[in-house]
C-alpha cells in the first residue's frame, strides 16, 4: 500500500456517480461489521474477494463509500458492474449485482457522517463531489491498494527486476476508463485476441472477468487529448499473451504473436488427454 496525505485532486471529473452504503440493519452475513471493515477495505476485498463487491442494489456507481454505525471507513473505485456467478451467490445468497473494484482506499481516521450532515443512507445515498472531497479531507490521510487483475497496461520492461520495492504507477485517465474497456469486450468478446482462449472456459469461475485490454497503439505515443476508440484501438488479451506482447518495445503486433503460436505444438493443459 502507498500512503497519501490530504484529499484527492479536486480537478478530477465532476460527473462521477458516488454512493455511500452501510445500513445499520446489516449483519456479519452481509456488510462487514466495524471490527472487520478496516481489514476488508485494506486487503480482504482483493485477497479474499478477488475484487468482487457483492450487493443487493443495482445502482451504477463509479465510487462506493463504505460506512457503518455513522462512520465512513473508506471507499472503492469501481471498474464495472456485472451479474453474480455461482460463487457470489454461495458467498452472499442475497446478491443481485457485483461491483468490480479497481482501487480500495482506507481512511486514516473513520469520518463521522454527521460532519457531512448525512443522517440517513438506507439502501444507499448519492453523494456530491463536494461532499466526497470534504469526506477525504476529514479522513486526515488515506492508504490505497490496487486490484492487479484489473490493471490493463501496468507492465515493466522485460529487463527490470524489483524485489521488496514499492513503486508508483501513473496511468492516463483513458486507460482506466471502464466504459472503453466494457465496449472493447462487448465488441470483441472475452476470448484472447492472440491465443483465442477464454479464461472462464479454461479455469471455470476462477477465470470469469479475468482479461486484460491491450492498446494497439503505444500509450507513450498518444497525446493527452487523444480519444481512444474502444473497438479500433483496444483488444482483449489474456495475461500471458499480454506479457509476451510487451517483451519488445514497441509492443509486438498481435498478428506476429499469433503467427508464432500457430507454429507451436498445441498446448496440452493439465487434466486433458
C-alpha positions as CSV (number, residue, x, y, z in Angstrom):
1,X,0.0,0.0,0.0
2,X,1.1,3.6,-0.7
3,X,0.0,6.2,1.9
4,X,-1.1,9.6,0.7
5,X,-1.9,12.6,2.8
6,X,-4.8,15.0,2.1
7,X,-7.7,14.9,-0.2
8,X,-7.7,13.8,-3.8
9,X,-7.2,16.1,-6.7
10,X,-10.3,18.5,-6.9
11,X,-9.8,18.8,-10.6
12,X,-11.0,15.2,-11.1
13,X,-14.1,14.6,-13.3
14,X,-17.2,16.1,-11.7
15,X,-19.8,13.7,-13.1
16,X,-19.0,10.6,-11.2
17,X,-21.7,8.6,-9.6
18,X,-20.7,8.4,-5.9
19,X,-22.8,6.3,-3.5
20,X,-22.4,5.7,0.2
21,X,-23.5,2.3,1.6
22,X,-23.7,0.6,5.0
23,X,-27.0,0.2,6.7
24,X,-27.3,-0.4,10.5
25,X,-29.7,-3.4,9.9
26,X,-27.0,-5.4,8.1
27,X,-25.3,-8.3,9.9
28,X,-22.0,-10.1,9.6
29,X,-23.6,-12.2,6.9
30,X,-23.8,-9.2,4.7
31,X,-21.9,-5.9,5.1
32,X,-18.9,-6.4,7.4
33,X,-19.2,-5.4,11.0
34,X,-17.0,-2.4,12.3
35,X,-14.3,-4.7,13.6
36,X,-13.8,-6.3,10.2
37,X,-14.4,-3.4,7.9
38,X,-10.9,-1.9,8.1
39,X,-9.3,-5.2,7.1
40,X,-12.0,-5.7,4.4
41,X,-11.1,-2.4,2.8
42,X,-7.4,-2.7,3.3
43,X,-6.8,-6.2,2.0
44,X,-9.7,-8.6,2.0
45,X,-11.6,-7.1,-0.9
46,X,-8.7,-8.2,-3.1
47,X,-7.1,-11.1,-1.2
48,X,-10.3,-12.9,-0.3
49,X,-13.0,-11.4,-2.6
50,X,-10.9,-11.1,-5.8
51,X,-12.1,-7.5,-6.1
52,X,-15.8,-8.5,-6.2
53,X,-18.1,-6.3,-4.0
54,X,-21.5,-8.0,-3.8
55,X,-24.6,-6.0,-3.2
56,X,-28.4,-6.2,-3.5
57,X,-28.7,-2.8,-5.1
58,X,-28.3,-2.2,-8.8
59,X,-27.1,1.4,-8.9
60,X,-24.5,2.5,-11.4
61,X,-21.5,3.6,-9.3
62,X,-18.1,5.0,-10.0
63,X,-17.2,5.3,-6.3
64,X,-18.7,3.4,-3.3
65,X,-18.1,4.8,0.2
66,X,-18.3,2.2,2.9
67,X,-19.8,3.2,6.3
68,X,-21.0,1.6,9.5
69,X,-22.8,3.0,12.5
70,X,-22.4,6.6,11.3
71,X,-18.7,6.4,10.4
72,X,-17.2,6.3,6.9
73,X,-14.2,4.0,6.8
74,X,-13.1,4.2,3.2
75,X,-14.2,3.8,-0.4
76,X,-13.9,1.7,-3.6
77,X,-13.2,2.9,-7.1
78,X,-15.4,0.7,-9.3
79,X,-14.3,-0.7,-12.7
80,X,-17.6,-2.3,-13.8
81,X,-20.8,-3.8,-12.6
82,X,-21.5,-7.4,-13.5
83,X,-24.0,-10.2,-12.9
84,X,-23.2,-12.5,-10.0
85,X,-21.8,-16.0,-10.6
86,X,-22.4,-19.2,-8.5
87,X,-19.5,-18.3,-6.2
88,X,-21.0,-14.9,-5.5
89,X,-24.4,-16.4,-4.7
90,X,-22.9,-19.0,-2.4
91,X,-20.9,-16.4,-0.5
92,X,-23.9,-14.0,-0.3
93,X,-27.2,-15.5,-1.2
94,X,-29.0,-12.1,-1.4
95,X,-26.6,-10.8,-4.0
96,X,-28.1,-9.2,-7.2
97,X,-25.1,-7.4,-8.6
98,X,-21.3,-7.4,-8.3
99,X,-19.1,-4.3,-8.5
100,X,-15.6,-5.0,-9.7
101,X,-13.3,-2.9,-7.5
102,X,-10.2,-1.3,-9.2
103,X,-8.9,0.5,-6.1
104,X,-9.6,0.5,-2.4
105,X,-8.9,3.4,-0.2
106,X,-8.8,3.2,3.6
107,X,-9.2,6.4,5.7
108,X,-6.6,7.1,8.4
109,X,-9.4,8.1,10.7
110,X,-13.1,7.0,10.3
111,X,-15.2,10.1,9.5
112,X,-18.4,10.8,11.4
113,X,-21.1,11.2,8.8
114,X,-22.7,13.9,11.0
115,X,-19.7,16.1,9.9
116,X,-21.3,16.0,6.4
117,X,-24.9,16.3,7.7
118,X,-25.6,12.8,6.4
119,X,-28.1,11.1,8.7
120,X,-29.9,8.6,6.5
121,X,-28.3,6.2,4.0
122,X,-30.9,3.3,4.0
123,X,-30.4,1.4,0.7
124,X,-27.6,3.8,-0.2
125,X,-27.3,7.6,-0.6
126,X,-25.8,9.5,-3.5
127,X,-23.1,11.9,-2.6
128,X,-22.0,15.1,-4.4
129,X,-18.4,15.7,-5.5
130,X,-18.1,18.4,-2.9
131,X,-19.3,16.1,-0.1
132,X,-16.8,13.4,-1.3
133,X,-13.9,15.9,-1.3
134,X,-14.8,17.1,2.2
135,X,-15.0,13.4,3.4
136,X,-11.5,12.8,2.2
137,X,-10.2,16.0,3.8
138,X,-11.7,14.9,7.1
139,X,-10.1,11.5,6.8
140,X,-6.7,13.0,7.5
141,X,-4.9,10.7,5.1
142,X,-5.5,7.6,3.1
143,X,-3.9,4.3,2.2
144,X,-4.6,2.9,-1.3
145,X,-4.4,-0.6,-2.8
146,X,-5.0,-1.7,-6.4
147,X,-6.5,-4.8,-7.9
148,X,-3.8,-6.2,-10.2
149,X,-6.4,-8.3,-12.2
150,X,-8.0,-5.1,-13.5
151,X,-4.8,-3.2,-14.4
152,X,-4.6,-3.2,-18.2
153,X,-1.2,-1.8,-19.1
154,X,1.0,-1.9,-15.9
155,X,3.9,-3.9,-17.4
156,X,7.5,-3.4,-16.5
157,X,10.2,-3.7,-19.2
158,X,11.5,-7.2,-19.6
159,X,14.9,-6.4,-18.2
160,X,13.6,-4.7,-15.0
161,X,13.5,-6.6,-11.7
162,X,12.1,-5.4,-8.4
163,X,12.1,-7.2,-5.1
164,X,10.6,-5.8,-1.9
165,X,10.2,-2.5,-3.6
166,X,7.2,-0.1,-3.7
167,X,6.6,1.6,-7.0
168,X,4.1,4.3,-8.0
169,X,2.3,3.7,-11.3
170,X,0.9,6.7,-13.2
171,X,-1.6,5.9,-15.9
172,X,-3.7,8.2,-18.2
173,X,-7.3,8.6,-17.4
174,X,-8.5,6.9,-20.6
175,X,-6.6,3.7,-19.7
176,X,-8.7,3.4,-16.6
177,X,-11.9,4.2,-18.4
178,X,-14.3,1.3,-17.6
179,X,-16.6,2.3,-20.4
180,X,-13.9,1.9,-23.0
181,X,-12.9,-1.5,-21.5
182,X,-16.5,-2.7,-21.5
183,X,-17.1,-1.6,-25.1
184,X,-14.0,-3.3,-26.2
185,X,-15.0,-6.6,-24.6
186,X,-18.6,-6.2,-25.7
187,X,-17.5,-6.0,-29.4
188,X,-14.5,-8.4,-29.4
189,X,-15.7,-10.8,-26.7
190,X,-13.9,-12.3,-23.7
191,X,-11.5,-14.6,-25.7
192,X,-7.9,-13.6,-26.1
193,X,-7.2,-12.0,-29.4
194,X,-3.9,-13.9,-29.6
195,X,-4.4,-17.4,-28.3
196,X,-8.2,-17.4,-28.6
197,X,-8.6,-18.9,-25.1
198,X,-11.4,-17.7,-22.9
199,X,-10.2,-17.7,-19.3
200,X,-13.7,-18.7,-18.0
201,X,-13.7,-21.8,-20.3
202,X,-10.2,-22.6,-19.2
203,X,-10.4,-22.1,-15.4
204,X,-14.2,-22.1,-14.8
205,X,-15.5,-19.5,-12.3
206,X,-12.0,-18.5,-11.3
207,X,-11.4,-17.2,-14.8
208,X,-14.6,-15.2,-15.0
209,X,-13.8,-11.5,-15.7
210,X,-10.1,-12.1,-16.0
211,X,-8.9,-10.4,-19.2
212,X,-6.6,-7.6,-20.0
213,X,-7.2,-4.9,-22.6
214,X,-4.3,-4.2,-24.9
215,X,-3.7,-0.9,-26.7
216,X,-2.7,-1.4,-30.3
217,X,-1.1,2.0,-30.2
218,X,1.6,2.6,-27.7
219,X,0.3,4.7,-24.8
220,X,3.5,6.8,-24.8
221,X,2.9,7.8,-28.4
222,X,-0.6,9.2,-27.7
223,X,-1.2,12.8,-26.9
224,X,-3.1,13.9,-23.8
225,X,-6.0,14.9,-26.0
226,X,-6.2,11.6,-27.9
227,X,-9.6,9.8,-27.5
228,X,-9.2,6.0,-27.6
229,X,-11.7,4.2,-29.9
230,X,-12.5,1.0,-27.9
231,X,-13.2,-1.1,-31.0
232,X,-10.4,0.1,-33.2
233,X,-7.6,0.8,-30.6
234,X,-8.2,-1.9,-28.0
235,X,-8.1,-5.7,-28.0
236,X,-8.8,-8.2,-25.2
237,X,-5.8,-10.4,-24.4
238,X,-5.1,-12.9,-21.7
239,X,-2.4,-12.0,-19.1
240,X,0.1,-14.5,-20.6
241,X,-0.2,-13.2,-24.1
242,X,-0.2,-9.6,-22.8
243,X,3.1,-10.1,-21.1
244,X,4.7,-11.7,-24.2
245,X,3.4,-8.8,-26.4
246,X,5.3,-6.4,-24.2
247,X,8.6,-8.3,-24.3
248,X,9.6,-5.9,-27.1
249,X,9.5,-2.1,-27.5
250,X,7.3,-1.1,-29.1
251,X,5.0,-3.9,-28.3
252,X,4.8,-6.9,-30.7
253,X,1.9,-6.9,-33.1
254,X,-0.9,-9.3,-32.2
255,X,-0.7,-10.8,-35.7
256,X,3.0,-11.6,-35.2
257,X,2.5,-13.3,-31.9
258,X,-0.5,-15.2,-33.3
259,X,1.8,-16.5,-36.1
260,X,4.4,-17.6,-33.6
261,X,1.7,-19.6,-31.7
262,X,0.5,-21.2,-34.9
263,X,3.9,-22.7,-35.4
264,X,4.0,-24.2,-31.9
265,X,2.6,-27.6,-30.9
266,X,-0.9,-27.5,-29.5
267,X,-0.9,-26.8,-25.7
268,X,-1.8,-29.8,-23.5
269,X,-3.4,-28.3,-20.4
270,X,-3.2,-30.3,-17.1
271,X,-6.0,-32.9,-16.9
272,X,-6.6,-33.2,-20.6
273,X,-5.9,-36.2,-22.7
